[in-house]
Amino acid sequence: MGEYRLRCVSDGSVQPPYSLSCPRDSSLLRAEYKSRQLEIKELPGIWRFMDWLPVKGIIEEATCRPVTYRSRGLAKELGLENLYISFNGYWPEKGAGMPTCSFKDLEAPPTMQMLLERDDGSSLVVASAGNTARAFAHIASLTGQKLLLFVPEKALERMWTIVPPGRITLIAVKGDYLDAIQMAERVQSREGYTPEGGARNIARRDGMGTVMLDAAITLGRTPDHYFQAVGSGTGGISAWEASLRLRDDGRFRPELPLPRLHLAQNIPNAPIYYAWKGLEPEPYQEEMFDDVLFNRKPPLDMPGGVRDALKATNGMVYGITDREANRARDLFEQSEEIDILNAPAVAVAALQKSIEEKSISSEEIVLLNITGGGMLRLKEDHPRHMLQPDVAVSSWEDAIAFLEEG
């Protein structure tokens, strides 16, 4: 099991195992696992990486994991000799079986398992623009855990599961993702509710970190470059943290530099991109290629956050237009023969841009995180259960009034 100590990145102080914050500053917490070397377990899904997950047991029905494979089609189109793809979606022919078609299926199981082990009977509170809520709805339905979701109204079409819905309360928010977050924060501080924690939750980050772990096991080393589209940037932090553990393991070419992070955002709603480049942000645009990539308050400057991850890896951030992302999606789907979500198309466009700018060379080992795909493929195999909102609210007071009435 993943025995660990929880330390503040800023000062190294040890905190209680279920903490989400450091007492002295805004620092992220990080798990320091007892197992310094990764031993692959004979367990399903991401549980094979149990040594580096902050849980004691597993959810046996949660069997998905990242699938790393060497690209032929896209690699040929881009002129890359060593392009590897981490496919985090639904593609049975490749062994990929994420039930909600998104790499959020890596975050939800360890987070839910940790909550079940905490065993305090509380409802988990999640705010999401779509993919995260869908993943938590699926895992909550499998476990019977109570779940309270705050989702912007325009994202309700993404709310479905392929299993009968469990004890889920869905609140539709008349606003954007930040409004959903702020309402959730008001509720989760009340008795009987537990925040999932976002970037501060080590179970979420270390679940996402299994992308890098799976790649290292496949390659026998860490890649030279890592590409991902991000909203909050938590996936980039997770890849960096996993790389640090792999380096300390000593068996994955520790003499190599840490994988260089290449993070991509969809402009003009791209706060990480503008902040990293030192540019004045463009005005917010209501419509964007994929609104799951927009977080108005990403964990950028806190100790252990996105800026630290970029600095430590000599990273880069790309601003991708809708047109560039559209073209990249078409190129990927034609060359790899599987549909992908909009967010990873932004990562593919960033990879194209890096080649044009000569930021990578053709022989270097590149890991491209396709953070969602196979939606069309899943529809062939599984009927979907649409989640209906229990109430639509425009303020946190209305949300609390509804919950108290219930």
C-alpha positions, 0 to 999 in steps of 0.5 A: 500500500502507498504509505507516505508522509505529507510534507509542505513543499515550502518548508518540509514540515509534516502535516496530517495525512488528509490535509489540503493546506499548509498552516504557514503559507499557500504551499502545496503539499506533496506525498513522500512515499515509503517505497523509494522504488516503484514496484508494479503490483498485480492489480488492475488499472492504476492500482498497479502503481499502488506504491505511489498512490496515497491509499491503503485499498483499491476500488476493484471496479475502477480498472482503467489506466493510461496506455502508452504506445509508440505513434506511427501515423502522427509521428510520420506526419510530424517527422518525429522518430520517437513520438509516444502517446499516452492515450487517456480515453476509451479505445479498447483495441489499444487497451484503453478503457476510461469509462468517461473518456477523460484522464479525469478517470485517473484522479477520481478513483484514488480521491474517492478511495482516500475519502472512503478510508477516511470514513466520516460519512461526509458528502464529497463536493466537486466543482467542474466544467464537465470532465471532472464531474463526470469522472467523479459521478462514475466512481461515486456510482460504483462505490455508493459514496454521496457526491455533490456536484456544482456544474455550469449550466452550459456544461450539463450536456457532458453530465452522464455515466455508463452505469446507473447513477448513484447518490449524486446531487447535481446543482446547475450553476448559472455562471461559469466554472469560477462561479461553480468553484466559489459556490462549492467552497461555500458549501464544503466548509459546512458540516457533513461536506468534504472538499475534493481539494483540486490541485491541493489534493495529493490523490488527484495529482498522484493519480494523474502522475500515473501517466508519467509512471506508465510512460517510464515503465514502457520506455525504461526511462523518462521522456525528453519532452512532455506535452499537455493542454491544461486549464489549472496546470495541475496535470503539469505539476503531476507530471513533474512530481512523478518525474522527481520520484522516478529520478529518485528511484534510480532505475529510469536514467536518473542522469537525464534532465527532468522531462521538459514540460510543454503546457498549452492553453487555448487563447484568449482565455489563457491566464497561465500562458499570459502570466508565463510570457509576461503579457497583458491578458486578452479580454475574456471570450465567452466562446472558446474551443474547449472551456475545460481549459479555462481556470481564472485562478490556476495554482500558478505562484504557490510553492510547488505550483505551476511556475515552479514546475515550469522553472524546474523543467525549463518548461514552455507554455503555448497559446493556441488559437481555435483554428490551430486546435481544429486543424490539429484535431483533424490531423490526429484523428486522421493519422491515429484513427481515433477521435479525441476531445477538444482539449488534447487537440490543443496539445497536438497543436502545441507539439506542431508549434514546438516543431516549427519553432525547433524547440524539440529535435526529431530524434528526442523522445516525446510524450504527448498526453491525449487527455481525452478521446474515444467518445464516438467509440464508447457510444458504440459499446455503451448506453449513457445515463444522462444526469439531470440537475436537481436545481439551478441556482445563481447564488451560494445562498440559493444552493445552501437553501436547497440543500437545507430543505433536502 
